[in-house]
């Protein structure tokens, strides 16, 4: 199992809209091959900061299967305009 970790810094004042869009976007990621589970955690100290944790069967399921899929384009449309700066994603085993 691989854990994808992304620190999401949301543009100031857009957290509520981000959360609404994430509610839709999570349906996309959870339907992907190799997806196991995910959690979105909101920072206590920083109002517009989140931690996204996604468990995948393999790193390829995330990097190849999800990121190169048509569904990822929908994910991007829903979420990517909220990030500032764009998040760095790391994988852990």
N, C-alpha and C positions, 0 to 999 in steps of 0.2 A: 504494500500500500504506500502511496506517495501523498504527502501533505503539501498542497499549494498554499502559500501564505502571501497575502497582499495587504499592504498598508494603504488605505484609501483616504486621501485628503480631499475633502469636498469643498468646492468654492463656497465662500462665506455666505451663510443664510440660505443655502439650497439643500440642507440635510433632509428636510421634510419631503421635498420633491424627489430627492435621491431615494429615500426609503420607499416611496410609492412605486417608483420605477423598478427598484430592486425586487419588490414583491412580484412584479410581472417577470422580470429577468430570471428569477430563480426557477421558474417553470422551464425555461430554456435549458439552463445548465443541468438541472436534475433529470432531463430526458436524454442526456448524452451517454454514449457507450463508455463504460469504464467509470462513470460517476458513482460514488459511494454515498457521500453526505457533504453538507456544508453548514457553516455557521457564519453569521454576520454579527460582529460585536461592536457596539458603539463605545467610544472612549468616554470615560467619566471626566477626565481632566480637560479634554479638548472637544468642544461642541461639534465641530465638523470633521471629526476623524473616526474612521472605522477600521476594523481588522476583518478581512475576509479569509476564512479557512475552508479549503475544499479538499476532501479526500477523494483520490482517484486510484483506480487499480494500478495504473502504470503512468509514467511521465508522458509516454506517447499518447495516451488517451486525452491528456490535457493539451499538449503541444501540437500534436498532429490532428487528432480526431476532433477536438473542440475548436481550437483556434483556426483551423483550416476549413471549417464547416460553414455552410450557408447560415445555420442558426447563430453562429458567432457574429455575423453581420447585424442580426437583430439585437443581440446582446450589446454590441457596440453602440447602436443607435439609441438604445434605452439608457446606457450608463456612461459612456466615455466622455460626454460633454460636461459631466459634473466634476471631473478630476482636475486638481491643480496642486502640485504637478502630477503628471501621469505616473501611476504607481509602478514600483519595481515589484516583480513577482519572483519569489524564490520557492524552491521545492526541497522538501525534507523527507527522509526515510526513517 
